[in-house]
Amino acid sequence: MILGEKYKYRWVVLCMAAVINGLTWGLLYSIGVIYSSWLTYFNEPASYVSVAGSLPLTIGSLGGPLFRPTVNKLGLRVASFCGGVLMAVGIAVSHFAESVLTLCFTFGLVAGFGAGLANFSASVAVNEYFYRERSLAEGIMGAGLCVGMFLLSMLQQLFIETYTWQGTMLLTGGLCTHICLASLFFILPNEVENHPLNMWRKSDSKLGEKPKIMHEIEEAQRNNLFTEKGDGGNPADKKGRWDFVKIWCDPRFILIIASDFLSWVALYVPYVHLVERARTQDISESTSAWLSPVIGFGGLLGRPLVGCAADFFKIHPFWAYTTVQMLCGIGTFLSPFWSSLEGLFVFAVYFGLLSSGYGFIKASAAKILGPNNYMDAFSWMLLFEGVGIFLGPTVGGAIFDATQSYDWTFRFAGACLIISAAVCLSKPFIAQQTKNSKIVSASRPEGS
């Protein structure tokens, strides 16, 4: 059977979303390499400098409720393009920063907001095309993040050795302009058939039979809030204004928010502090710099494989998320016992392999709440993720300042991940409370 244009083109959208994930979150996750240079250059406490390191992801997440109306107003392509411009400019002008405060504005506020807007648009684009294979799609998108982290960590280390951290900011800003190019491929399903960027539009324009997956996609689109380019006044936008708040009536959404928040208090800690932890243990700068790309390499292998396994064995993404969170938390909590050079690299691979929880929690939001509520749910999730991202590395830096050791920093992160998984175990007890919920009455149920 010849597959339709939308079915084929969704893989193009997924690839472009993975590229943007790598150039936004992948770049910000590899901040540990530059963070060590900032500590030396600015000669400020670790807790203060770590604010600049965690602020871009914080702003990129806190802006979630703002990204939703922006995407509705501008459309996916324009919103993501503008996000790429902001990120590139914010990082490039950080070249001139002479204080941590200036860095917080250029790298943290400007670049962070741009990265968040572009990444939010990419996630919404994937939601427009994928439902049944959502775990696999999130795994592939997460693999893009890991590829970006792996490559950009190595590039940044090379740039720092050659051009100092200031030159690195200019070069990295240039790389981020590729976000704008990838954004051009975010075509909505109802535009694919005749769009010039669709390379299959001529040969498949007269298809008669639709594959089963297309019926699923179109059914999801009929229920989705974002079915047309937003012009600020369409009926879907008016409907969404109330749904944006009403989603808090669903206790399952509150459960997702609570677990996701605790997760992000912990997840960013190793990305910011692991490289410096190795250097405090007298491991050379050139060797410790490889820890960030090793985490990315572990994630590159683990995220698509775990996502594919979850789809193959038909494991609900929520329970897959619970499992990997618990395993990742236990390993992180015990990581201070892996204090040797070999132990740190083993932990980096382990953490990368089990870092696929975020893809699963996003897939869980779509499966549990229905695709029509995904953009609302994701907007609020980002807001609380931003708070968690800010708290995690900052508290971790403060723990180091107090103890002069990163052992309790990583125990703190591991404990948060374990609690995040434990919270999820309450889902069966609250499931009965959602039977009369109006939130999911018009959307696809989770089927459990």
N, C-alpha and C positions, 0 to 999 in steps of 0.2 A: 504494500500500500504506500502510495506517495503521501507524505505528510504535508500539512498545510504550512503557509508562510509563518503564521504565528508560532507554530510548534518549532519550526527551524530557527526562527529569529530569537526565540527566548534564550537560546544558548549563546547568541551574540551578546544579548543584554547581560547574561550571567557573567560572561568573560569580562565585559567592560566594568561591571560592578566589582569583580575581583581585582581588576587593575586599580580602581579607585580606592578600594579597601586597603590595598598595599601601599598606595601613595599617601593615604591619610592616616589611618590608625597604624599601619605598618611602620610608617616613618616615626610617628609619635611613640610607638612602643620601643623603638631603637634609641630612645633619647639617652639611655644609660651611658653610651659612648661619649656624647657631648657633655653630659652632666658632670663627669669627672673633670673635664677641662674647665668647666665653669667653677667648680670648687677651688681649683688652683688659681684661676684668673681673678675671681672676685674676692677670694679669701674671706668668705662669709660662712656662718654656721650651716651645717648640712640641712637642718630643718628649714632654713630660709631659702637656700638655693633649690631645694627639692620642690618648693612652691612653683618656681618657674618651669620645672620639669613636668609637673603634674597639671599645671593650669591649662594647657591646650586641650587635653582630653576632658578636663573639667568643663571648660567653656563649651567645647564641642558637644558635650552631653547636656549641660544645663540649658542650652538653647533649644532643646527638643520641642517645647511648646511653641516656640517662635518659628521653627522650621516648618511645621505643619501648615500654617497659613501662608508662609512664603512659597512653599511648593504648590499649594492650591492656586495661588495668585499668578505665579510665573510659569508653572509647568516644570516637569522633571528636568528637561534639558537645560533650560535657562537657569534654574535654581542651582543645579550642580555646576554649571559653567561658572557662575558668579562665585560659588564657593571655592572653586579651583583658583580663580583670580585672587581672592582674598588671602587664601593660604599661601600662594606663591609670593605675593607682595609682603605679607607679614613676616615670613621667614627671611626673605632677602634683606629687608630693612633692619633685621636683627643684627646684621653685620655691624651696625653703628652703635649698638648698645654698650654703654659704659657703666651700667649699674644693673643689678638684679631687677630693680623696679621697672626700668625701661624694657628689659627683656620680658617681664611679665605682661607688658602692654603689647609689644609687637609680636612676640612669639606666642604668648599666652592668649591674649584677647583676640587680636586680629586673625592670626593664623588658626587659632583654635576654633573660632566661629566659622571660618571658611571651611575647615576640615569637617566640622560637624554637619554643615549644610550639604556638602558634597556627599558625605557618607550616608546621611539620612536619605537623600534622593536615590542613592544606589540601592539601599535596602528596600525602599518603596517600589523601585523598579522591579526588583526580584519578586516582591510580593504580587506584583501585577501579573506575573507569568507562571509562578510555581505554587502548587498546592499539594498534590499527591507526593511529589518527590522533594518536599521542602527541606528535609534533613540533609539530603544529598546536596541540594543547592546551597544551603548554608555552609556545609562542609567545604564545598569548592570555593565559595566566597571567602571563608576563613583561611583557606589555603593561600589565596591571593594576599591576605594580610601577612601570612608567614613568609611568603616569597619576598614581599616588600621589606619585611623586617630583616630577613637574612641578607639580602643584597645591599640594602641601605646601611646596615650596620657595618658591613665591610667597606663600602664606599666612604662612609663618614670617617672611619678610622684612617683610611688612605688620604682623604682630604685634609684631615686634621694634621697628619704628619707632614703634609706637603704645603698646605696653605693656612694653617692654624684654624681655630674654630670659627673665626670671623669669615674667612674665605669659604669655609664649609657651609655657612648659612647662605651665602650667595649662590653657590652651586646647587645646594639642595632646593632653594627657591626656584631655580630654573627647572629642576626635575619635576616640580609640582605643577608646572604649566601643562603637563601631559594629562592632568585631570580634566582640563577643559576639552581636550580632544576626545577622551573617552566619553565625556558627557553627551556628546552629539549623537551617540547611538541609543540614547534612552527614548525610544519611540514607544508610545502606548499601543496596546494590542489593537485598538480600533483604528489605528493609523497605519498599521504595518502593510496592509494589502497593496497600497499604491505608493508607499513612501520610496523616494529615490535611494535611500540607504539599504533597502531590502533587496539583496542580490537575487532572491528567488521570486520576485514579484511577477516576472514575465512568464516563467515556465509553469507556475502553479496557480495562476490567477483564475482558472476556470475549474477548480476542483469541485467535485460533487459531494463526495463522502468525507465526513470529518472524523478523524481518529477520536477515540474515547477521551483522551487527555484534553482535547480541545473543548469538549462539552463541559469538563470540569473547570477549565479556565474561564470559559464564557459564563458559567453559572456563578463563579466567584466574582467575575467582573460586574454582573448585574447587581450583586449585593455590595460591591465596593463603593466607598465614598469618593474614590478618585478615578472616575471612568472617563472624564473629559478633561481637557485643559481648563484649569481654573481661570475664571474671569472675574472672580470676586462677587458674582451675583447669581450663579446657577443654583438650582434646587438642591443638588448634592452638598454644596457648601453650606447652605442654610440648615440642612438636616444635620450636618456634621458638627455644627456649633453646639448643639445640645448633647449629642452623643459623646463629644469630647469630655464633658463633665460626667455624664450619666454612667460611663463605664466604671466609675468608682463604686457603683452600687453592687457590682459583682465581686463576691468575696474571693473568687479564684484569681481575679486580677490583683487584688491586694496581696494574695499569697505570692504571686509572681513578682510583684514589685519588691516585697520584703526580701525574698531570696536573692533577687538580682542586685539589690542594694548591698547586701552583705558580701555578695560575690565580688563586687567591684571595689569594696573597701580593701580586698585582699589581692585581686588579680594583677593590679598595676605595680605592686610593691617589688616583685622580682625584676620587672623590666627597668625600674629606676635604680634599685639598690644592689642587684646581684653583682654587677661589674665592680662597683666600689667595695663590696664585701670581699671579693677576691683580692683586691689590691691591699686591703687592710690586713690580709693574711700573707703579705709579702710575695704575692704572685705578680709577675712582671706585667707592666701596662699592656704590652703587645699581646700577651697570652690572655689576660683577663678580658680584653676587648672582644675576644671570640665567643664569650658566653652569650651575648645577645644574639648573634647569628645562629648559634647552636639551638637556642630556644626556638627561633624561627624555623630551623630545619626540622626540629621535632614536631612542630605544629604543621609544617608542610606535609609530613607523612601522616600524622595522627588525625588531623581534622577531616580530610576527605575520606580516610579509611573508616574512622568511627562513624561518620555520617552515612557512608555507604552501608556499613554493617547494620546500623539502626534501621535503615530502609529495607534492607534485605531480610532481616529477621522480624520486621514489622514491630519494632519496639517504639512505643510512643515517645516522642522527643522529650517530654517532661520527665519520664523515668530514666531515659538516657542521660539527661542533664543531672539528675539527682545522683546517679552512679559516678559519673566522671568528677562531679564536684567533691564527693566524699573521698574518692581516691586521690585526687589532686590535693585536697586539704591535708590528708594524712601524710602524704609525702612531703609537703611544704613544712608541716609542723615538725617532722623528724629531720628535716634537712640540716640543722645545725650539727648533727652527728656525721654529716658528709662534708667534713671541713677540709679534706685534702683536695689537691688539684683535680684528681680523677673524680672524687666525690662531687665536686661542684659541677663538672661537666655532665656527670650522670644525672644530677638533679635538673640541669638545664634541659636535657633531652626528655626526661620524665615529665617535667612541667609542660614542655611544648606539646608532647604527645597527648596530654590530658587537658589541654587548654581549649577544648572544643565546646565547653559548656555554654558560652555565649551564643553560639549558633543554635544550640538546642533550645535555649530559653526564648529566643526570638521565634523559632519554629513552634514552640509551645504556645506562645501568645496567639499565633495565627490559627493553630489547630484548636485550642481550647475556647478562645473567644470568638472565632470566626474571622475570615479574611476581611470582612467589612469593617471590623473594629481594629484591624492591625495598626493602621497609621495612628489612630488615637492612642492605642496602648503603647506603641513604640515611642511616641512623643513623651509620654509620662515616664516611661522606663528610662529614657535618656536623661531626663531631669534628675532622677534619683541616682542614676549611674554617675552623673557629674559630681554629686555630693560625695559619693563613695570614693571616686577617683581622687578627689581633692584630699579627703581625710586619710586614705591609706598611706601614700608615700610621705605625707606630712607627719602623720603620727609615727610612721616607721623611722623617719629622720630624727624626730624628737626622742624616740626610744634609744636610738644610737647615741645621740648627744648625752643622754642620761647615763647610759651603761658603757659607752665606748666599745660596743660590740653589736653586731648585727644578728646575733643568735635570737634574741627576744623579738626583734623585728620580724623575723620569718616565722617564729612561733605564733606571733599575733596574727599574721596573714593566714597561716594554716588553720588556726582556730576559727577565723571568720568563714573560711570555706567550708569547714565541717559543720558549723552552725547553719550556713546557707543550705546545705544538703539536708540537714535534720529538719529544717522548717518545711521542706517539701513533703515530708512524710505525713503532714497533717492534711494533705489534699483529700484523701478518702473521707475524712471526718467532716469536711465542709461541702462536699459534693452535693449532698442532699439539700443544702440551702439555696442552690441555684436553680432548682426545678421550676420555680415561678419567675425566674429572672427575665426581664424584658430586654436585657442587653443582647442576648443571643437569639432572640425569637425570630429575627429576620435573616440570620446568618447560618452558615453551615455549622452543625454541631461537631463536637470533637469525636463523637462515636464511641465514648467510653463511659 
